[in-house]
Amino acid sequence: MSAQQEVIEFLSRAESYGCPGGMVERVETHGSLIFLCCQRVYKLKRQIAYASLDFLTLEKRERACHAELRLNRRTAPELYLEVRSITRDRNGVLAFDADGDVLDWVVVMRRFPQSALFERMALAGRLTPSLMQTLGVEVARFHAGAESTPDFGGSAGIRRSIETNHQELCRQRALLDDDAVQALYRDQLALLDQLSAELDRRRRDGCVRRCHGDMRLANICLLEGRLPCSTASSSATRSPVSTFCTISPSC
């Protein structure tokens, strides 16, 4: 049995969380396995690699967990709680943060009703213009205060993204038309050549910022009718919108 399979079985048992007799729900994404039990969510990085991510080693998964916690606590500190280790002692018993060998790492989050997701609210007709306006204000405020990252972006950054996407598309030759894939690649590079100077200017001017990589309705929620968001901490009136990334298929 692989170490990660042991961890998956451990996370699949309610007693592992101190909730004997409870129910563990499991959500699978292309990069993670998410376990929901009682009032918490535990996110395990799959031992897998794509062009855009690499979780093959224990060290890389640990770094990814800490990076996710650090980045997402900017907008949802009340949702993103901590990173915990899963260990195995000399008797083979698995536990959270105990003595023994570390088998893997998980991001721990606060659980909330899935009906609070903006995506679910939109489908139910409960996503009002007022909520969307409030969200727009909060996103604009978050972007305005986000850290400038001049080492990223520009024409070189866009070129890397084009090459990564092309690499992934080329792996799906049995599903995709090769002529169409190559035509898309050529068109992207041609457009990049036209825009390179402007992209590099924007990077120099501080327009490339560390924002949110997947801000869509499936990753936005209400939490008890208010905003658990650090970007609003100085505001006299708390906004009822929170942005976060927890059980998205792209995480």
C-alpha positions as CSV (number, residue, x, y, z in Angstrom):
1,M,0.0,0.0,0.0
2,S,1.4,3.4,-0.9
3,A,1.8,6.1,1.7
4,Q,-0.8,8.3,0.1
5,Q,-3.3,5.4,-0.1
6,E,-2.9,5.0,3.6
7,V,-3.6,8.7,4.1
8,I,-6.7,8.5,1.9
9,E,-8.1,5.7,3.9
10,F,-7.3,7.5,7.1
11,L,-9.0,10.7,5.9
12,S,-12.0,8.6,4.8
13,R,-12.8,7.5,8.4
14,A,-14.8,9.8,10.6
15,E,-13.1,8.6,13.7
16,S,-9.8,10.1,12.4
17,Y,-11.4,13.5,13.1
18,G,-12.7,12.6,16.5
19,C,-16.2,12.2,15.1
20,P,-17.0,8.5,15.5
21,G,-20.3,7.6,13.8
22,G,-20.1,10.7,11.7
23,M,-20.1,10.9,7.9
24,V,-17.2,11.8,5.6
25,E,-18.0,13.3,2.2
26,R,-15.4,13.2,-0.5
27,V,-14.9,15.5,-3.4
28,E,-12.4,14.7,-6.2
29,T,-10.7,17.3,-8.4
30,H,-7.9,16.9,-10.9
31,G,-5.3,18.0,-8.3
32,S,-6.8,17.3,-4.9
33,L,-9.0,15.0,-2.8
34,I,-11.2,16.9,-0.4
35,F,-12.7,15.3,2.7
36,L,-15.7,17.0,4.5
37,C,-16.4,15.9,8.1
38,C,-18.3,17.7,10.9
39,Q,-17.5,21.4,10.6
40,R,-14.2,21.1,8.8
41,V,-12.8,20.4,5.3
42,Y,-9.5,18.7,4.7
43,K,-7.8,19.1,1.3
44,L,-5.1,16.6,0.3
45,K,-2.9,17.2,-2.8
46,R,-2.9,14.3,-5.2
47,Q,0.5,12.7,-5.9
48,I,0.4,13.8,-9.5
49,A,1.9,16.2,-12.0
50,Y,0.7,18.3,-14.9
51,A,2.3,21.0,-16.9
52,S,0.9,23.6,-14.6
53,L,1.5,21.9,-11.2
54,D,3.7,19.2,-9.6
55,F,2.7,17.4,-6.4
56,L,4.8,14.3,-6.9
57,T,6.9,14.6,-3.8
58,L,6.0,15.1,-0.2
59,E,8.1,18.3,0.0
60,K,6.3,19.8,-3.0
61,R,2.9,18.9,-1.5
62,E,3.9,20.5,1.8
63,R,5.0,23.7,0.0
64,A,1.8,23.8,-2.0
65,C,-0.4,23.5,1.1
66,H,1.4,26.3,2.9
67,A,1.3,28.5,-0.3
68,E,-2.5,27.9,-0.6
69,L,-3.1,28.8,3.0
70,R,-1.0,32.0,2.8
71,L,-2.5,33.2,-0.5
72,N,-6.2,32.4,0.3
73,R,-6.1,33.8,3.8
74,R,-5.7,37.2,2.2
75,T,-9.4,37.1,1.1
76,A,-10.9,34.4,3.4
77,P,-9.0,34.2,6.8
78,E,-12.1,32.8,8.5
79,L,-12.3,29.9,6.0
80,Y,-8.7,29.0,5.6
81,L,-7.5,27.8,9.1
82,E,-4.2,25.8,9.0
83,V,-2.0,23.2,7.5
84,R,-1.7,19.9,9.3
85,S,0.6,16.9,8.9
86,I,-0.5,13.3,8.9
87,T,2.0,11.0,10.7
88,R,2.6,7.3,11.3
89,D,4.1,6.2,14.6
90,R,6.3,3.1,15.1
91,N,3.2,1.0,15.6
92,G,1.8,2.0,12.2
93,V,-0.9,4.2,13.7
94,L,-1.8,7.3,11.6
95,A,-2.8,10.6,13.3
96,F,-2.7,14.4,12.8
97,D,0.4,16.2,13.9
98,A,1.8,13.4,16.1
99,D,5.3,12.0,16.5
100,G,6.5,9.8,13.8
101,D,7.1,9.9,10.0
102,V,5.2,12.5,8.1
103,L,3.2,10.8,5.3
104,D,1.4,13.8,3.9
105,W,-0.1,17.3,4.5
106,V,-3.6,18.8,4.3
107,V,-5.1,22.2,4.2
108,V,-7.8,22.6,6.8
109,M,-10.8,24.8,6.1
110,R,-14.0,25.8,7.8
111,R,-17.0,24.1,6.3
112,F,-20.0,26.1,5.1
113,P,-23.3,25.2,3.4
114,Q,-22.9,24.6,-0.3
115,S,-26.1,26.6,-0.8
116,A,-24.0,29.7,0.1
117,L,-21.9,29.4,-3.1
118,F,-22.7,32.1,-5.6
119,E,-22.9,29.5,-8.3
120,R,-25.7,27.7,-6.4
121,M,-27.4,31.1,-5.6
122,A,-27.3,32.0,-9.2
123,L,-29.0,28.8,-10.3
124,A,-31.6,29.3,-7.6
125,G,-32.3,32.9,-8.6
126,R,-31.0,34.3,-5.4
127,L,-27.9,36.2,-6.7
128,T,-29.2,39.7,-6.7
129,P,-27.8,42.8,-8.5
130,S,-27.0,44.2,-5.0
131,L,-24.9,41.3,-4.1
132,M,-23.1,41.4,-7.5
133,Q,-22.4,45.1,-7.0
134,T,-21.0,44.5,-3.6
135,L,-18.8,41.7,-5.0
136,G,-17.5,44.0,-7.7
137,V,-16.5,46.7,-5.1
138,E,-14.7,44.1,-3.0
139,V,-12.9,42.6,-6.0
140,A,-11.8,46.1,-7.1
141,R,-10.5,46.9,-3.6
142,F,-8.7,43.6,-3.4
143,H,-7.0,44.1,-6.8
144,A,-6.0,47.7,-5.9
145,G,-4.3,46.6,-2.8
146,A,-2.7,43.4,-4.2
147,E,1.0,43.1,-4.3
148,S,2.8,44.1,-7.5
149,T,4.8,41.3,-8.9
150,P,7.1,42.6,-11.7
151,D,9.0,39.3,-11.9
152,F,5.9,37.7,-13.4
153,G,3.8,38.5,-16.4
154,G,4.8,40.5,-19.5
155,S,5.4,38.9,-22.8
156,A,7.6,36.2,-21.3
157,G,4.9,35.2,-18.8
158,I,2.2,35.0,-21.5
159,R,4.5,33.0,-23.7
160,R,5.1,30.5,-20.9
161,S,1.3,30.1,-20.6
162,I,0.9,29.6,-24.3
163,E,3.6,26.9,-24.3
164,T,2.1,25.2,-21.3
165,N,-1.3,25.1,-22.8
166,H,0.0,23.8,-26.1
167,Q,1.9,21.1,-24.3
168,E,-1.2,19.9,-22.6
169,L,-3.3,20.0,-25.8
170,C,-0.7,18.0,-27.7
171,R,-1.1,15.2,-25.1
172,Q,-4.8,14.8,-26.2
173,R,-4.2,14.0,-29.8
174,A,-6.8,11.2,-29.7
175,L,-9.4,13.7,-28.7
176,L,-8.5,16.9,-30.5
177,D,-7.9,17.8,-34.1
178,D,-4.2,18.3,-34.5
179,D,-4.5,20.9,-37.3
180,A,-6.8,23.0,-35.1
181,V,-4.4,22.7,-32.2
182,Q,-1.5,23.8,-34.3
183,A,-3.5,26.7,-35.8
184,L,-4.5,27.9,-32.4
185,Y,-0.8,27.8,-31.3
186,R,0.3,29.8,-34.3
187,D,-2.4,32.4,-33.9
188,Q,-1.6,32.9,-30.2
189,L,2.1,33.4,-30.9
190,A,1.3,35.8,-33.7
191,L,-0.9,37.9,-31.5
192,L,1.7,37.8,-28.7
193,D,4.2,39.3,-31.1
194,Q,1.9,42.1,-31.8
195,L,1.2,42.8,-28.1
196,S,4.6,42.1,-26.6
197,A,5.7,45.7,-26.2
198,E,2.4,46.7,-24.4
199,L,2.5,43.6,-22.1
200,D,6.1,44.4,-21.1
201,R,5.2,48.1,-20.5
202,R,2.3,47.1,-18.2
203,R,4.6,44.8,-16.3
204,R,7.1,47.6,-15.8
205,D,4.4,49.9,-14.6
206,G,3.3,47.6,-11.9
207,C,0.1,46.3,-13.5
208,V,0.9,42.7,-12.8
209,R,-0.3,41.9,-9.3
210,R,-0.8,38.8,-7.1
211,C,-4.5,38.6,-7.3
212,H,-6.8,35.5,-7.5
213,G,-6.2,32.8,-10.1
214,D,-9.7,31.4,-10.2
215,M,-12.3,34.0,-9.1
216,R,-15.6,32.6,-10.5
217,L,-19.0,32.0,-9.0
218,A,-18.1,28.5,-7.9
219,N,-15.4,30.0,-5.7
220,I,-17.3,32.8,-4.1
221,C,-19.7,32.5,-1.1
222,L,-21.6,34.1,1.7
223,L,-20.5,33.2,5.1
224,E,-23.1,33.9,7.8
225,G,-24.2,36.9,5.8
226,R,-21.0,38.8,6.1
227,L,-17.5,39.0,4.7
228,P,-14.7,37.0,6.4
229,C,-12.2,39.0,4.3
230,S,-9.1,40.9,5.3
231,T,-9.6,43.4,2.5
232,A,-12.6,44.8,4.3
233,S,-11.2,44.9,7.8
234,S,-10.9,48.7,7.7
235,S,-14.3,49.3,6.4
236,A,-17.0,50.6,8.7
237,T,-19.6,48.3,7.2
238,R,-18.8,44.6,6.7
239,S,-19.7,43.4,3.2
240,P,-21.6,40.0,2.8
241,V,-19.3,38.6,0.2
242,S,-16.3,36.3,0.5
243,T,-13.9,35.1,-2.2
244,F,-12.1,31.8,-1.8
245,C,-10.9,28.7,-3.4
246,T,-11.7,25.4,-1.7
247,I,-13.5,22.7,-3.6
248,S,-13.2,24.1,-7.1
249,P,-12.5,21.4,-9.8
250,S,-9.5,23.5,-10.7
251,C,-7.8,23.3,-7.4
